[in-house]
Amino acid sequence: MPFNGGSTGARSGYLRRVPRRFLTTGLVGLLAGAGLPAVTAAPATAGVTRYVLPTSVSYTDARQPTLAFPTTAADVPVGTWQTDGVKHTSRAYFTFDLTPYRGKEIIVAQVVTGESSVVDCTKPRELELWRTDTPTAAPTWNTAPVVREKVGDVGPTAPCPASYLELGVTDVFRQAVADGRDSLTLMARIAGHHEANKHFGRRMNKPGVSLEANAAPDVPGGLSVAGLACADGLLVGTTTPVLTAEVTDPDTLPPYAGDQVRATFAWWPVDQPAERTEWTSSASYAPARVQYTMPSGLLVNGGTYAFAVRAADEHAASGWSPACRFTVDTVRPPAPTVVSTDYPASPGYPGHGGPGIAGEFTFTSAADDVAGFWYGRSGPSTYVAAGPGGTATVSYAPERFGPDWLNVQAVDRTGNRSSQTRYEFTVRNTAPTVTDGNHDGWLGQPRDLTFSPNMTDVVEYVWSLNDGTERTATADAAGVATVTVTPTVVRNTVHVRSRTRDGVLSGDAGYTFSVRTAPFVTSADWPFDGSPGTAAGTEGSFTFTPAMTGVTEYVYAFDYGDPQTVAAGADGSATITYTPADAGYHTIEVFSRTGTGVESEQVSLAFYPASVAPTVSSGVYPRNTAGGGPGVPGTFAFAPHPSVTGVTSYVYQFRGESERTVAANADGTASIEWTPATYDNEYGGWVELRVWARTATGTTTDAQYYSFRVDPQSPLVTSEVFGWQGGAVVGQTGEFVFTAQLPGTTEFVYSFDGGAEVTVAAGADGTARVNWAADSPYGHSLTVRSRTATGVASGPAYYNIFIDPS
């Protein structure tokens, strides 16, 4: 794109899209508002591009040579035009303010305009721009300013009419700024004798200038070393300090970032200025805070150094900042000593002082340059300056009794901290003792609390119940006081502190107590201590007594079941009967309710009815192990518990079957025979039998639970070709041999990979053979059961197969 000549009028580039360079209020918007397309500019290197509009626009008319025509219209006439048969010839003047660019370098300047109308597009465009002196007022034809030089021809080869025209004016603007001028005026006219020819006339859009200018970055400021601002006598406690400077640049377009700048740090030993070292940062958008960490091994303790910083963009550099001097001091002071007469260093009881009682602690450092001390209980977090002799005294009040401590560090004038001194001491428990005169008081019943001192010369107590109003109780000669509290909530806290004649307050006793509202539950039949009570199936009773006034009923439930209600008697108590069906763990939950609907807390208790369940035995199907098998009958013998007499029958139930009854023999025993028709694969062959004994009086005992496992008698599966370790491949055919373990087997039912079941007859020897071809690699499975002619089925046999990939 030419900078000082005409263009074709076609856009040949892109708007710059650098975050720090945006046209003021948006070049595209300004041009669009003027009826012009966006300006084309060269790639950015530095500076900020602005779209600058003229501060004044006017035109002259040869037909009216003494009149000036200042205008704010979007376009102006240039050349000759005719109105009502009268010819007019005009020149246009555009003045631009240069004061914002004083001291800056003009990088690129380009006039952008266009044509709103043209008289005759068959004629060539002979639109010229000239630089003139800046008029003090809008010029007339007769008072036109002096013409200094031709700037160039505007779009001589562009299509007609052209909505977009541009002309490079970099040299003109650069020279005007260099000459120190405050403004620049450009005149638009039609060239030579064609100026009077109406066929060359046109209306020209008010032009703007896309102007990129650059100023040198500001001299860096805000210098600091290791986080400390530069000052006389600056000391740093590290040989690898971080040097920091704040870099700014005048070329900004708020709120966007400004120019990209680099900072150069130069540093040297003060006594050897020739040993200067420089380091330059990568580019950052101004404003920026740039840091440089000094490499290790270059600075030494006791050395004094200086550094300075300058900034540079792509076109200019700032001057060097004033030098910042600092001295390295890396020697840490020794750990301080700590003493206190109020809280002597001692781990023993009863200790000294008390919570809230302040004591003085004196810190001393042997360092000759100590500046102060950091101290605190959780860690050194509070600073105190050192006085003469390198000491400081602070006041500290412990918050609680018992072991306490302060961690203390000395710090020198450089900021170097010593190792920590941990000063340990014991704080005496000064809180009063609280004696409750009515531990079992109900809700709403008053109780006396007696306060006894743990300090000498106690004259009164300051107390409150549940953070309520604070009250005062006067102590007697022995320092004792008694107050009465009436709790209205279940959980309560009494805050109480004693106060001495000198006004010293003790620590807070913080006495907490709970008022029981849950009812009391007793039973002569079932204790609540974990020991067994009355046998299951036997009726017993529970008695409820209140723990608050006005109780009219109780709500209770056994074993987390449905709640039931029983009315209370005149004395607030109630008794219920209960017959537990089973032995072992049971629960009862109870709460009381008053006539006004106030409910107590709930009490939950466990009790254990004794078991009188009958005994169960079987030779074929022993308890908790495998026996028998599908179709194999077994006898189960029932006998009564030794404490149960008069058994006349037994009720029994196998899982999944209905309850049945068998009469007892004269001695109270009985037996049954049971044959599993098939193997219960859902429970892995495990069967549960429940048995209850029933007496002539109609009493039924708790149940005996008897578990056993039916032997699956699964068939054996073998194959010389296929196995879980592999060895066979896809497409290979092999044989499986099924061998029955279930007596009377007549057939086998099998399936591969959980597919459809297939039946194969068993031979006279109880075996069958099945061929199978592997159709895919990796894992396969085979499931096989045997079955008799009467439908008795064995448990399944599972056979895993692995087919090698090719």
FIVEXPA-927817 format. One line per 4 residues: their letters; for each residue x, y, z of C-alpha. Coordinates in steps of 0.25 Angstrom, whole numbers. Layout:
residues N
A) X/Y/Z; ...;
//
This chain:
residues 806
MPFN) 0/0/0; 6/13/-4; 8/24/7; 10/36/-1;
GGST) 2/33/-14; -11/29/-19; -18/15/-17; -27/7/-26;
GARS) -38/9/-16; -39/-6/-13; -36/-10/1; -23/-18/1;
GYLR) -21/-21/16; -27/-24/30; -30/-16/42; -20/-18/53;
RVPR) -25/-27/63; -15/-25/74; -21/-24/88; -13/-11/92;
RFLT) -16/-4/78; -31/0/76; -36/12/69; -42/22/78;
TGLV) -57/19/79; -54/9/68; -49/12/54; -60/4/47;
GLLA) -71/11/55; -66/25/51; -64/22/37; -77/15/36;
GAGL) -83/27/42; -77/36/31; -81/26/20; -67/21/19;
PAVT) -61/7/20; -51/3/30; -37/8/28; -26/-1/23;
AAPA) -13/0/31; 1/-6/31; 4/-17/42; 6/-11/55;
TAGV) 20/-11/62; 18/0/73; 10/12/76; -5/14/77;
TRYV) -14/16/65; -25/26/65; -35/31/55; -33/46/55;
LPTS) -45/55/50; -42/69/46; -45/80/56; -50/89/46;
VSYT) -56/87/32; -59/98/22; -60/101/7; -59/114/-2;
DARQ) -67/118/-14; -61/126/-25; -75/131/-28; -75/137/-14;
PTLA) -61/141/-12; -63/148/1; -71/138/8; -66/126/17;
FPTT) -74/113/18; -70/106/30; -78/93/31; -81/80/40;
AADV) -88/73/28; -83/59/24; -78/64/11; -73/77/4;
PVGT) -72/81/-11; -59/81/-18; -57/87/-32; -69/93/-40;
WQTD) -83/90/-39; -96/98/-45; -108/102/-38; -120/109/-45;
GVKH) -111/112/-57; -100/118/-48; -86/112/-47; -79/111/-34;
TSRA) -64/106/-32; -60/101/-18; -48/97/-10; -49/90/3;
YFTF) -40/92/16; -38/82/27; -30/85/39; -25/74/49;
DLTP) -20/76/63; -5/72/65; -4/76/80; -6/61/85;
YRGK) 6/57/77; 16/66/82; 29/59/85; 24/46/78;
EIIV) 29/39/66; 19/38/54; 19/24/49; 8/23/39;
AQVV) -2/34/35; -13/32/24; -24/40/20; -37/33/18;
TGES) -49/39/10; -59/36/-1; -68/42/-11; -83/44/-8;
SVVD) -86/49/-23; -78/51/-36; -83/60/-47; -77/52/-59;
CTKP) -70/38/-56; -65/38/-71; -55/49/-67; -43/45/-59;
RELE) -42/48/-44; -32/59/-42; -34/61/-27; -22/67/-21;
LWRT) -18/69/-6; -9/81/-3; -3/86/10; -6/100/14;
DTPT) -3/110/25; -14/108/36; -24/120/35; -28/127/48;
AAPT) -42/127/43; -50/120/32; -44/124/19; -51/131/8;
WNTA) -47/130/-7; -40/143/-6; -34/140/8; -29/126/5;
PVVR) -17/122/13; -3/121/7; -1/108/-1; 12/101/3;
EKVG) 13/88/-4; 5/77/-11; 3/65/-3; -2/56/-14;
DVGP) -14/51/-23; -25/44/-17; -29/31/-24; -26/35/-38;
TAPC) -29/21/-43; -40/17/-33; -54/13/-39; -64/24/-40;
PASY) -71/28/-31; -62/22/-20; -68/21/-6; -54/18/-1;
LELG) -41/26/-4; -28/27/3; -15/35/2; -3/33/10;
VTDV) 1/46/18; 12/40/27; 23/50/23; 14/62/23;
FRQA) 9/59/38; 23/54/42; 30/67/37; 19/76/43;
VADG) 21/69/57; 36/71/56; 34/86/53; 26/87/66;
RDSL) 14/92/59; 1/91/67; -8/88/55; -8/84/40;
TLMA) -17/88/29; -20/81/16; -27/87/4; -35/78/-6;
RIAG) -36/83/-20; -38/79/-34; -25/80/-42; -21/91/-51;
HHEA) -30/97/-62; -40/85/-59; -44/92/-46; -54/101/-54;
NKHF) -59/90/-62; -72/85/-56; -70/71/-62; -59/69/-52;
GRRM) -66/73/-40; -71/64/-28; -75/64/-14; -64/59/-4;
NKPG) -67/52/9; -61/59/21; -47/52/23; -41/46/35;
VSLE) -27/42/37; -23/28/42; -11/32/50; -1/23/57;
ANAA) 9/30/67; 19/26/77; 24/32/89; 36/27/97;
PDVP) 32/19/110; 33/27/123; 45/25/132; 42/13/141;
GGLS) 38/16/155; 34/8/167; 47/1/169; 48/-9/180;
VAGL) 57/-19/185; 52/-32/192; 38/-25/193; 44/-13/200;
ACAD) 43/1/193; 56/8/190; 61/17/201; 74/22/207;
GLLV) 81/11/215; 72/0/210; 76/-14/215; 71/-27/209;
GTTT) 73/-41/216; 75/-50/204; 86/-51/193; 76/-54/182;
PVLT) 66/-43/184; 55/-40/174; 57/-26/167; 44/-20/163;
AEVT) 40/-7/155; 27/-2/150; 28/1/135; 18/10/128;
DPDT) 16/16/114; 8/28/109; 3/21/97; -10/16/103;
LPPY) -25/15/99; -32/12/112; -38/3/115; -29/-5/106;
AGDQ) -15/-9/109; -4/0/104; 9/-2/96; 18/-15/98;
VRAT) 30/-11/106; 43/-18/111; 50/-14/123; 65/-14/124;
FAWW) 71/-16/138; 85/-12/140; 92/-15/154; 106/-13/159;
PVDQ) 114/-13/172; 115/1/177; 130/0/179; 132/-6/165;
PAER) 123/2/156; 130/-4/143; 125/-18/147; 111/-15/141;
TEWT) 102/-26/137; 89/-24/129; 77/-33/127; 65/-30/118;
SSAS) 51/-36/120; 42/-41/110; 31/-31/105; 19/-28/113;
YAPA) 7/-19/111; 9/-6/119; 6/-3/130; 14/-15/135;
RVQY) 21/-18/148; 34/-25/144; 42/-34/153; 56/-39/152;
TMPS) 62/-49/162; 77/-48/164; 84/-61/161; 90/-68/173;
GLLV) 105/-67/175; 106/-52/171; 103/-45/183; 110/-46/197;
NGGT) 107/-43/211; 111/-29/214; 112/-24/200; 105/-11/195;
YAFA) 99/-11/181; 91/-2/172; 82/-4/160; 74/4/150;
VRAA) 64/1/140; 60/7/127; 48/3/117; 47/2/102;
DEHA) 37/-1/92; 40/-4/77; 43/10/74; 48/17/86;
ASGW) 55/15/100; 53/23/112; 64/29/121; 70/21/132;
SPAC) 63/22/145; 70/27/157; 79/17/163; 74/9/175;
RFTV) 85/5/185; 83/-7/195; 92/-14/205; 92/-30/207;
DTVR) 90/-34/221; 87/-49/223; 92/-51/237; 80/-56/246;
PPAP) 80/-51/260; 80/-61/271; 67/-66/278; 62/-57/288;
TVVS) 61/-59/303; 47/-58/310; 44/-56/325; 31/-53/332;
TDYP) 29/-51/347; 14/-52/345; 15/-65/338; 28/-72/341;
ASPG) 33/-83/332; 28/-95/339; 19/-107/334; 14/-110/348;
YPGH) 1/-108/354; -7/-101/359; 0/-90/351; -1/-75/352;
GGPG) -10/-63/348; -23/-68/341; -31/-67/329; -33/-53/325;
IAGE) -22/-48/335; -12/-40/327; 3/-42/331; 16/-36/326;
FTFT) 26/-43/317; 40/-37/314; 47/-41/301; 62/-39/300;
SAAD) 72/-41/289; 87/-41/289; 88/-36/274; 93/-22/273;
DVAG) 84/-18/262; 71/-24/267; 59/-16/263; 47/-23/270;
FWYG) 41/-36/272; 29/-44/266; 21/-52/276; 8/-60/278;
RSGP) 2/-73/283; -1/-80/270; 11/-74/264; 19/-60/263;
STYV) 9/-51/257; 9/-38/266; 21/-29/265; 26/-20/276;
AAGP) 38/-11/274; 50/-12/282; 54/-2/292; 68/2/298;
GGTA) 76/-10/301; 69/-19/291; 57/-22/299; 42/-21/299;
TVSY) 31/-23/309; 17/-28/305; 4/-31/312; -2/-44/309;
APER) -15/-49/315; -17/-65/314; -31/-69/309; -32/-82/316;
FGPD) -25/-89/328; -15/-100/327; -2/-101/319; 0/-88/310;
WLNV) 12/-83/303; 17/-71/294; 26/-73/282; 35/-61/280;
QAVD) 45/-57/269; 55/-46/269; 56/-38/256; 68/-29/252;
RTGN) 67/-16/244; 68/-24/231; 56/-32/234; 64/-45/237;
RSSQ) 56/-53/247; 63/-62/258; 59/-76/261; 47/-77/270;
TRYE) 47/-77/285; 36/-85/291; 33/-80/305; 24/-89/313;
FTVR) 16/-87/326; 4/-91/333; -9/-83/335; -16/-86/348;
NTAP) -31/-90/347; -38/-78/354; -52/-82/350; -61/-84/362;
TVTD) -67/-98/365; -82/-100/363; -89/-110/372; -103/-114/367;
GNHD) -113/-116/378; -124/-123/370; -117/-132/360; -131/-140/357;
GWLG) -139/-128/356; -150/-128/346; -152/-117/335; -158/-105/341;
QPRD) -153/-109/355; -144/-99/362; -130/-104/367; -120/-97/375;
LTFS) -106/-95/370; -94/-92/379; -82/-85/375; -69/-87/382;
PNMT) -56/-79/379; -43/-83/373; -37/-69/376; -35/-62/389;
DVVE) -43/-50/393; -55/-53/384; -66/-43/388; -76/-46/377;
YVWS) -80/-55/365; -85/-51/351; -94/-61/345; -104/-64/334;
LNDG) -113/-76/330; -113/-79/315; -106/-66/311; -118/-59/317;
TERT) -117/-46/326; -104/-45/334; -106/-44/349; -98/-42/361;
ATAD) -98/-51/374; -91/-46/386; -81/-55/393; -81/-58/408;
AAGV) -69/-57/416; -64/-70/411; -65/-66/397; -78/-75/394;
ATVT) -91/-71/388; -103/-79/385; -113/-75/373; -126/-82/369;
VTPT) -129/-85/354; -141/-91/348; -138/-98/335; -148/-97/324;
VVRN) -141/-104/313; -134/-118/313; -120/-114/311; -114/-102/320;
TVHV) -101/-95/322; -98/-86/334; -87/-76/331; -81/-72/344;
RSRT) -68/-64/348; -63/-59/361; -59/-45/364; -49/-41/375;
RDGV) -49/-28/383; -39/-22/374; -48/-25/362; -40/-37/356;
LSGD) -49/-46/349; -47/-61/348; -49/-71/337; -63/-76/333;
AGYT) -67/-88/340; -77/-92/328; -85/-102/336; -94/-110/327;
FSVR) -106/-119/331; -117/-126/325; -131/-127/330; -137/-141/328;
TAPF) -151/-141/322; -151/-155/316; -159/-164/324; -154/-175/333;
VTSA) -156/-190/328; -156/-202/338; -159/-216/336; -159/-228/346;
DWPF) -159/-238/334; -148/-232/325; -136/-225/331; -129/-214/322;
DGSP) -115/-219/326; -113/-229/314; -116/-241/322; -128/-250/317;
GTAA) -141/-248/324; -155/-256/323; -155/-266/312; -161/-262/298;
GTEG) -175/-265/297; -178/-262/311; -186/-249/315; -179/-239/323;
SFTF) -180/-224/327; -174/-210/326; -176/-198/335; -175/-184/331;
TPAM) -173/-173/341; -172/-158/337; -160/-148/338; -168/-136/336;
TGVT) -181/-131/341; -195/-132/335; -192/-145/327; -206/-151/323;
EYVY) -201/-162/313; -189/-169/307; -186/-173/293; -178/-186/291;
AFDY) -173/-195/281; -166/-209/281; -156/-212/271; -157/-199/263;
GDPQ) -172/-203/260; -184/-195/259; -186/-186/271; -197/-189/282;
TVAA) -203/-180/293; -206/-183/307; -213/-173/317; -205/-169/329;
GADG) -212/-171/343; -214/-160/353; -199/-161/358; -195/-160/343;
SATI) -190/-174/342; -195/-186/333; -193/-201/331; -194/-209/319;
TYTP) -193/-224/316; -185/-230/305; -182/-244/299; -170/-245/291;
ADAG) -171/-255/280; -156/-257/278; -144/-258/287; -132/-249/286;
YHTI) -130/-234/284; -143/-226/285; -145/-211/287; -155/-202/293;
EVFS) -156/-187/291; -165/-178/300; -168/-163/301; -178/-156/310;
RTGT) -188/-145/306; -195/-135/315; -209/-130/314; -205/-118/307;
GVES) -198/-126/296; -183/-124/301; -175/-136/298; -163/-141/305;
EQVS) -150/-147/300; -151/-161/296; -144/-172/303; -139/-185/295;
LAFY) -136/-198/303; -132/-212/299; -136/-224/305; -134/-239/303;
PASV) -145/-250/304; -139/-263/307; -141/-274/297; -149/-286/299;
APTV) -149/-291/284; -149/-306/282; -136/-313/277; -135/-318/263;
SSGV) -126/-329/257; -124/-337/245; -114/-348/241; -115/-346/226;
YPRN) -116/-331/226; -107/-326/238; -108/-312/242; -99/-301/235;
TAGG) -93/-311/225; -96/-319/213; -103/-332/212; -113/-341/205;
GPGV) -116/-336/191; -127/-334/181; -138/-345/183; -131/-350/195;
PGTF) -140/-351/207; -136/-347/221; -142/-348/235; -143/-336/244;
AFAP) -145/-338/259; -151/-328/268; -149/-328/283; -155/-317/294;
HPSV) -146/-308/301; -143/-313/315; -151/-302/322; -164/-305/313;
TGVT) -174/-316/317; -187/-320/311; -183/-319/297; -194/-325/288;
SYVY) -189/-321/274; -179/-314/266; -181/-304/255; -170/-304/244;
QFRG) -167/-297/231; -157/-299/220; -153/-286/213; -163/-284/201;
ESER) -173/-294/206; -185/-293/215; -186/-295/230; -189/-309/234;
TVAA) -192/-316/248; -188/-329/253; -193/-335/266; -183/-338/277;
NADG) -181/-351/284; -184/-354/298; -170/-350/302; -171/-337/294;
TASI) -163/-340/282; -166/-342/268; -160/-344/254; -163/-341/240;
EWTP) -157/-346/226; -154/-336/215; -149/-338/201; -143/-326/193;
ATYD) -149/-328/179; -138/-320/173; -126/-311/176; -129/-297/180;
NEYG) -119/-290/171; -124/-276/176; -119/-278/190; -107/-287/186;
GWVE) -114/-299/192; -116/-293/205; -130/-296/212; -135/-290/225;
LRVW) -145/-298/234; -152/-291/245; -159/-299/256; -168/-294/268;
ARTA) -173/-303/279; -187/-302/284; -193/-306/298; -206/-311/302;
TGTT) -209/-298/308; -208/-291/294; -194/-285/297; -185/-284/285;
TDAQ) -170/-283/287; -160/-275/279; -155/-281/267; -143/-289/265;
YYSF) -135/-285/252; -128/-297/246; -120/-295/233; -114/-306/224;
RVDP) -109/-308/210; -114/-318/200; -102/-324/193; -103/-320/178;
QSPL) -98/-334/173; -94/-326/160; -89/-334/149; -74/-334/145;
VTSE) -70/-328/132; -57/-331/125; -51/-328/111; -38/-332/105;
VFGW) -38/-320/96; -45/-308/103; -41/-302/117; -39/-289/124;
QGGA) -24/-288/121; -26/-288/106; -19/-296/96; -31/-296/86;
VVGQ) -34/-287/74; -46/-281/67; -52/-292/58; -46/-304/66;
TGEF) -56/-315/70; -55/-323/82; -63/-332/91; -69/-330/105;
VFTA) -72/-342/114; -83/-340/125; -83/-350/137; -95/-351/146;
QLPG) -93/-350/161; -108/-350/163; -114/-364/165; -124/-368/154;
TTEF) -119/-358/144; -126/-360/131; -122/-347/123; -113/-334/124;
VYSF) -118/-320/121; -107/-311/117; -104/-297/110; -92/-290/105;
DGGA) -90/-275/108; -104/-274/115; -111/-277/102; -123/-287/100;
EVTV) -123/-299/108; -121/-313/100; -124/-327/106; -116/-339/103;
AAGA) -119/-353/108; -110/-360/118; -104/-373/115; -106/-386/123;
DGTA) -92/-382/130; -98/-368/134; -90/-360/124; -92/-352/111;
RVNW) -83/-346/100; -85/-333/93; -77/-327/82; -75/-312/81;
AADS) -67/-303/71; -62/-290/76; -67/-278/68; -60/-266/75;
PYGH) -47/-264/83; -46/-261/98; -55/-265/109; -67/-275/108;
SLTV) -75/-283/118; -83/-296/119; -94/-299/129; -98/-313/131;
RSRT) -109/-320/140; -113/-334/141; -128/-338/143; -135/-351/146;
ATGV) -147/-357/140; -156/-352/151; -151/-338/149; -141/-337/160;
ASGP) -130/-327/156; -116/-326/161; -109/-313/164; -101/-307/152;
AYYN) -87/-309/148; -80/-297/142; -68/-300/132; -60/-288/127;
IFID) -53/-288/114; -43/-279/108; -41/-279/92; -27/-273/88;
PS) -27/-262/78; -21/-265/65;
//
